[in-house]
């Protein structure tokens, strides 16, 4: 892996990685601080296009603030070509929820197993981008390894062709949820996030007045640097509060 000094608080390591879990070898992209230690770890569930340059950029941004970030390739190396929206949609259409959720479960087991020294096994969160947001919520509802979930411009109501929509299970989510939504998103209506907030009143949401779909993707047409910078700050604060345990209060003296 390479070393990149940049903004934030940490110099980082980053690059492609392979994760062994049971009989499967998963591929992905890992960015983490370049120091010894076990860090709160965020598993990124990408949008339809998979682990793109935009997902990698987001992983590096978060890692510079002391998080380990692992973006999982749900297509197992057989995803769509970069920039081909039709191929991305076709690839996602044939990716079953069962396989995607099983692969995510493999990653959690790997992160909690001995030998993954850089991951704090008690501080694992999920970040779902686009359609990955629905999968992140479904996974968190059914897996006690996850302590926090964040989603960005996720189709929570009408991910077409999927057997379970996020709003059907979001009320059962027992961990903190943070969502981000653009008010002029041409793919996911703002009302979906409003409905999710109603069903899960403990959740927090950020609504960006000028943001459309894909505002986190540095390589996409909808990218807005100022909004992404704010979103990264909010994600760092959210995961820091949710995953980093507060120090124990000193015991009271007898007397």
TAPE-V417590 format. One line per field, one symbol per residue. ss: DSSP state (H for helix, E for strand, - for the rest). phi: phi as a letter, one per 40 degrees, with the letter a starting at -180 (. if undefined). psi: psi as a letter, one per 40 degrees, with the letter a starting at -180 (. if undefined). A space follows every 50 residues. Layout:
ss->???
phi->???
psi->???
This chain:
ss->-EEE-------EEEEEEEEEE--EEEEEEEEEE-----EEEEEEE----- --HHHHHHHHHHH----EEEEE------------HHHHHHHHHH--HHHH HHHHHHHHHHHH------EEEEEEEEEEE-HHHHHHHHHHH----EEEEE EE-------------HHHHHHH---EEEEEEE-------HHHHHHHHHH- ---EEEEE----------------HHHHHHHHHHHHHHHHHHH------- -----
phi->.cbbcachbbcbbaicabbcafcbbcbabbbadcacibbdbbccbccdcg ccccccccccdcccbgbcbbcccccfgbcccdgcccccccccccccddcc cccccdcccccccdhcccbcccbbbbbbbgcccccccccccbacccbabb bbfcccbbcdgccbccccbccccbbdbbbbaccbccbbcdcccccccccb cccbbbbbcbcbcgcccccbcccbdcccdcccdcccccccccbccccccc cccci
psi->iihhhaiaeiiiiiiiihhhhbehhiiahhhiifihihihhhhhhiadea gidddddddddddefeihhhhhgeefefaiihegdddddddddehidddd dddddddddddeiiegdehheeghiihhhbdddddddddddehedheihi ihfhhedfghehdhidededdeheiihhihhiefhedhiddddddddddg eeiiihhhdehaifeehdeidehhdddddddddddddddddddhhiiiii iiii.
